[in-house]
Amino acid sequence: MELQHPFITNPRLAIYYGVFWLATAIALVLISTLANGADFGAAVVEVFTFVIFYALIGSAIWYVIKFSTLEDHSISSILFAHLIAASIIVFIWMYFGVVIIKLFHPNADKWIEKVVVNRVFGGYMLYVIYVVFFYAVNYYQGFKEKVRNEGELKSLVKEAELHALKSQINPHFLFNSLNSISSLTMTDPGKAQEMVINLSQLMRYSLKHEQKEIVTFQQELENNKLYLSIEKVRFGSKLNPIFKIDDDCLSAQIPNMILQPLYENAIKYGVYEATETVDVITHCRRENEFLEIKISNTYDAEVQSKKGEGIGLRNIRDRLQLIYGNPYFMQTSDNNNEFTVTLTIPQKTN
């Protein structure tokens, strides 16, 4: 529970509060002197004694509200607490007000007796106004804190979801790579050793950028060229990577580890079952606030089995939704002998 007074945590509110009551006091002094013909000095003493002093002591009402909430107390106990607090505040206010008035006007006994009932009634009414005011302030503070906490919670959930999606990709790739190395150790130990070295470099990149969501396209591209070189060792001439990259794409910002599932998908559904060379073509161009990346692979329509979106493509769509709020930044197309995935990545502009 936040115990600091809102006037401490929000100095601007305290300034507005002080200006309001100061303006009210000045207005009452002018009314007393100009409209009612009261002595200016007497009006100043009376108004500032009762108005300003209540403004000071009334700020303590916030603590009564803070410790008398509907969540923790019944309505009857809250009303009783406010009645006790109001009586104490009105008593203190009237006592010190009368003392100050007598200091400046020793012969004011008759005037005090005449107005005391109205002053007491006014003190209770002011207490009600203060209660409404501070309940509104308290509600507003609670609402702001709730919004802030929800924002932090959403950020944590989003981060957790992103890490969960990445954790699904890395073991999937590692499993395939280890299978490839295992088969090559028997048939071609030299290539198996090359794959182990490249795999260690690739995993080092993955661990290095695990906590960093955004990297440059050049970093991501170099990492995936390393991945393709690993698969090239396995598939040989069947895999033919082609890159058509505009120079202004290299400095663009994209989510890390977002291209690798596309190449995995191209190899899994294009190269695996192919009997001839399969082109895996990467196009990239930059247009204003967007980076467009197209990765396509040819395949033999007669042997290609129809499959839905795998975990890799689903993860990309989910990550785009989490990062940019739009899952449609990934689109797929199939013309019966070439499958294409297009990513549209928003770019920040200065």
Order of alpha helices (4+ residues) and beta strands (2+ residues): alpha-alpha-alpha-alpha-alpha-alpha-alpha-alpha-beta-alpha-beta-beta-alpha-beta-beta-alpha-beta-beta
